[in-house]
Structures are given as C-alpha cells and as structure tokens.
Amino acid sequence: MANTQTGKEGAVAAAVETLRRAMIAADKAILDKLTVPELSYGHASSRMETKAEFIDALVQGKATGKAGHNAIELTNQTITVLDNTAIVRHDLAGTRRDGAGVMKLRILQIWMEQGDKQWRLAARQAVTLA
C-alpha cells in the first residue's frame, strides 16, 4: 500500500486495512459497519455470499476453528476513485484457520462512500493466482 495516498484514496486505503484486520479478528461489529446491506461477496471457488453469510462465516469460523483467516497480507494494491465509488485491486496471501494452506488470490473490490462519508464495501470478487 502506498504511503503517499491522500484524500479519498487514503480514506479508502484505511477502510481496506480496517476490513483486513476485522476479517482476521472476525469482528462482527466492524464487518457490519464496513459493508453495505446489499454486499455481494464472491470467492475464487465461485461461491457467492450475502452480507449476513460473509459475516457469519467469519464469526462462526473463528469460534469453531473451521473457517476464517489466521493471517492476511495485501500487496500490489491500486485504488481508483470515481466520485463516490472506489475500485480496489490487490493480491492477497493468507493462511486459513482450518489448516488448508496458503491462499494466493487476486482481489477486486468495489467500495462506496455513503452519506456519512464512510467508505463501505459493496462487492468483492476473488480469483486464484497460479
């Protein structure tokens, strides 16, 4: 993540980082605050989740140790802001709680700036990196 980002790009970068940390912690309140009610969350496996399914999978996964993430690292991030919409791309490397190994994904996220000036995730799609 570039340290030279300012304005809206910097606010989006901060929201992405807060989401990364909330996903590891499976923090239901922060995950809820950072996502729109209509969230479309796509996995590299083609599985699609609603907001409730996305949050429940992380929270329940942490409780049982069967899903979620022990670590997530984001690299090669780019942020393009168009008015109140941001397109975020990055590579994700992470480890899962279920011991399934290291994930290597390329991620596309769409963030929207809401009336309260809070950036919220509206859509996410992942593809597996070779």
C-alpha positions in Angstrom: 0.0 0.0 0.0 1.4 3.4 -0.9 2.1 5.8 1.9 1.6 8.8 -0.4 -2.2 8.5 -0.7 -4.2 11.4 0.3 -7.9 12.5 0.3 -10.4 9.9 -0.8 -7.7 7.3 -1.9 -6.2 7.5 1.6 -9.7 7.0 3.2 -10.4 4.0 1.0 -6.9 2.5 1.8 -7.7 2.9 5.5 -11.1 1.2 5.1 -9.4 -1.7 3.2 -6.9 -2.1 6.1 -9.6 -1.9 8.7 -11.5 -4.7 6.8 -8.4 -6.8 6.6 -7.9 -6.6 10.3 -11.6 -7.2 11.0 -11.6 -10.3 8.8 -8.7 -11.8 10.8 -10.3 -10.9 14.1 -13.8 -11.9 12.9 -15.1 -8.7 14.4 -18.8 -8.8 13.7 -19.5 -5.1 14.6 -16.7 -3.7 12.4 -17.5 -6.1 9.5 -21.1 -4.9 9.7 -20.1 -1.2 9.7 -17.7 -1.6 6.7 -20.2 -3.3 4.4 -23.4 -2.3 2.6 -26.6 -4.3 3.2 -26.5 -5.4 -0.4 -23.0 -6.8 -0.3 -22.0 -9.3 -3.0 -19.0 -11.3 -1.8 -17.5 -13.6 -4.4 -15.0 -16.3 -3.6 -12.4 -17.8 -6.0 -14.4 -21.1 -5.8 -17.4 -19.3 -7.4 -19.3 -19.3 -4.1 -21.2 -16.1 -3.6 -22.2 -14.7 -0.2 -24.6 -12.1 1.1 -23.5 -9.7 3.8 -25.0 -11.9 6.5 -23.4 -15.1 5.1 -20.0 -13.3 4.8 -20.0 -12.1 8.4 -21.5 -15.3 9.8 -18.8 -17.4 8.0 -16.0 -15.4 9.6 -17.6 -15.2 13.1 -18.6 -18.9 13.2 -15.3 -20.0 11.6 -13.3 -18.3 14.3 -15.5 -19.8 17.0 -15.1 -23.4 15.6 -11.6 -23.0 14.0 -13.1 -24.4 10.8 -13.1 -21.2 8.6 -11.6 -17.7 8.5 -8.1 -16.5 8.4 -5.1 -16.6 10.7 -3.2 -14.0 8.6 -3.9 -11.9 5.5 -1.3 -9.9 3.6 -2.2 -7.5 0.8 0.3 -6.4 -1.8 0.2 -4.6 -5.2 -2.8 -2.6 -4.2 -4.2 0.1 -6.5 -7.1 2.4 -5.8 -9.1 4.3 -8.3 -11.8 6.7 -7.0 -14.6 7.9 -9.3 -16.8 10.3 -7.4 -18.3 8.2 -4.5 -17.1 4.8 -5.9 -13.7 3.2 -5.5 -12.2 0.3 -7.4 -9.6 -1.5 -5.3 -7.3 -4.3 -6.7 -4.7 -6.2 -4.7 -3.1 -9.6 -4.3 -3.9 -11.5 -1.1 -1.8 -14.1 0.6 -3.2 -15.6 3.7 -3.5 -18.7 5.9 -6.8 -20.2 6.9 -7.8 -21.4 10.3 -8.7 -24.8 9.0 -5.1 -25.5 8.0 -6.0 -25.7 4.3 -2.7 -24.0 3.4 -1.8 -20.7 1.9 -4.3 -18.8 -0.2 -3.0 -16.7 -3.1 -5.7 -14.6 -4.6 -6.2 -11.6 -6.8 -9.0 -9.5 -5.5 -11.3 -6.8 -6.9 -13.3 -4.7 -4.5 -15.9 -2.0 -5.1 -16.3 0.5 -2.3 -18.9 3.2 -2.0 -18.8 6.4 0.0 -22.0 6.7 1.9 -23.8 9.9 3.1 -22.0 9.8 6.4 -18.6 9.9 4.4 -17.9 6.3 5.5 -16.5 4.0 2.8 -18.3 0.6 2.7 -17.6 -2.5 0.7 -20.3 -3.2 -1.9 -18.8 -6.0 -3.9 -15.7 -8.3 -3.9 -14.6 -11.0 -6.3 -11.5 -13.2 -6.0 -9.6 -15.4 -8.5 -6.9 -17.8 -7.6 -3.3 -16.9 -8.6 -1.2 -19.6 -10.1 
